[in-house]
């Protein structure tokens, strides 16, 4: 899993390189939502160590939120928090950010399964497997200044 900073930086870089970037914050939020949806799994799994009565399926029911079907669902639900006139644009930006998140993650190699891109219709998994799942942290020293520089240049205009 790429860290949230890497996802956010890639989203900012992707959005600010457009001639007329708009909805940057919503797009960046979309790139972060799939990993934020993993928090309940992590918390419940840890809690289960001390409280074994917590049903195991409750820990993993959140996993589809990190897959295309979940990204669509979460993007839709979060878009409902926007004004009705802005919901379609918010949904598109959240969804685009979520799909960019998935694309970045698919470059990684994971222990076990890759990404179940067709879930719940198929259990076929896929990943490019070009870098380790924690290797994106090594990109931060390059992404941070590049993102800051591009953002500063865009916002000065």
Secondary structure as UniProt FT lines:
FT   HELIX           4..16
FT   TURN            19..20
FT   HELIX           24..36
FT   TURN            37..38
FT   HELIX           39..50
FT   TURN            52..53
FT   HELIX           56..60
FT   TURN            61..62
FT   HELIX           63..66
FT   HELIX           68..79
FT   TURN            80..81
FT   HELIX           84..86
FT   HELIX           87..106
FT   STRAND          108..109
FT   TURN            117..121
FT   STRAND          131..132
FT   TURN            133..134
FT   HELIX           135..139
FT   HELIX           140..156
//
